[in-house]
Amino acid sequence: VQLQASGGGLVQAGNSLRLSCFASGLTISKITMSWFRQAPGKEREFVAFLNWNDVSRYYADSVNGRFTIFRDNAKNTVYLQMDSLKPEDTAVYYCAAGRVASTQSVRYDSWGQGTLVTVSS
């Protein structure tokens, strides 16, 4: 199983960015896909998950209403659309795959390498 995250970069506050996570070795429509992030000097934190049935989505309070998780089954890719970005969103973003929809990182079996998002004020 491999998860390849991409799409990070430098963006000004208020702007948008879309992250992608391409999966190989698993079918994303049969598993829960999530995004986590880790800011410098802080622990990894949950951002959003999308359940296998494409019905259940859950977001951290800090991003709810600004971020959207969705997927393209034909491309076996999950996305994180990030709008109205804030400097506090600056972090390395990781995608993860697991059998259980959870906000806890230990529940996830496979992780991408991370992509850096930097939001300037």
C-alpha positions in Angstrom: 0.0 0.0 0.0 1.3 3.4 -0.9 -0.3 6.8 -0.4 1.2 9.7 -2.2 0.2 13.2 -1.0 0.8 16.3 -3.1 -0.5 19.8 -3.7 1.1 21.7 -0.8 2.8 25.0 -1.2 2.9 28.7 -0.1 -0.3 30.6 -0.2 -1.6 33.9 1.3 -4.2 34.0 4.0 -7.7 33.9 2.6 -6.8 31.9 -0.5 -7.4 28.3 -1.4 -5.4 25.2 -2.0 -6.3 21.6 -2.9 -4.4 18.6 -1.7 -4.4 15.2 -3.4 -3.7 11.8 -2.1 -3.2 9.0 -4.7 -3.6 5.5 -3.4 -2.1 2.3 -4.8 -2.5 -1.1 -3.4 -5.9 -0.4 -2.0 -9.3 0.7 -3.2 -10.3 4.0 -1.5 -14.0 3.3 -2.0 -13.7 0.4 0.4 -11.9 2.1 3.2 -11.9 5.3 5.3 -9.6 8.0 4.1 -8.5 10.8 6.3 -6.3 13.9 6.5 -4.2 14.8 9.5 -1.7 17.7 9.9 1.3 18.5 12.1 2.4 22.0 12.7 6.0 22.8 13.8 6.5 21.9 17.5 3.0 20.4 17.8 1.5 16.9 17.8 -0.2 15.5 14.8 -3.9 16.4 14.7 -7.0 15.2 12.9 -8.4 17.3 10.1 -11.1 15.3 8.3 -12.2 11.8 7.3 -14.4 10.4 4.6 -16.0 7.0 5.3 -16.0 4.2 2.7 -19.6 4.7 1.9 -19.0 8.3 0.8 -21.7 9.5 3.1 -20.0 10.1 6.4 -17.7 13.0 6.6 -16.3 14.6 9.7 -14.2 17.6 10.3 -12.2 19.1 13.1 -13.8 22.2 14.5 -10.9 24.3 13.4 -11.5 23.6 9.7 -15.3 22.9 9.6 -16.9 25.1 7.0 -13.6 25.9 5.3 -12.2 22.5 4.3 -13.9 19.8 2.2 -12.8 16.2 1.8 -14.0 14.3 -1.3 -12.7 11.5 -3.6 -12.6 10.4 -7.1 -13.0 6.6 -7.2 -12.0 6.4 -10.8 -8.6 8.0 -10.0 -8.4 6.2 -6.6 -7.6 9.7 -5.2 -8.9 11.6 -2.2 -8.7 15.4 -2.0 -8.8 18.1 0.6 -10.1 21.4 -0.6 -8.9 24.1 1.7 -10.6 27.5 1.4 -10.2 30.7 3.5 -6.8 29.5 4.7 -5.4 31.0 7.8 -1.8 31.2 9.0 -2.7 28.7 11.8 -3.4 26.2 9.0 0.4 26.0 8.3 1.5 22.4 8.7 2.6 19.3 7.0 -0.5 17.5 5.9 -0.8 13.7 5.8 -3.3 11.4 4.2 -4.1 8.1 5.9 -6.2 5.0 5.2 -7.9 2.8 7.8 -10.7 0.3 8.3 -12.4 2.4 11.0 -13.5 6.0 10.7 -11.8 7.7 13.6 -10.2 11.0 14.6 -7.4 9.0 16.3 -4.2 8.6 14.3 -3.5 5.2 15.8 -6.5 3.8 14.0 -4.9 4.2 10.6 -2.7 1.6 9.0 -1.2 3.4 6.1 0.2 6.9 5.7 1.4 9.2 3.0 4.7 11.1 3.2 3.1 14.4 3.9 2.9 17.7 1.9 3.8 21.1 3.4 1.3 23.9 3.4 2.5 27.3 4.4 0.0 30.2 4.8 1.4 33.7 5.0 -0.4 36.5 6.7 
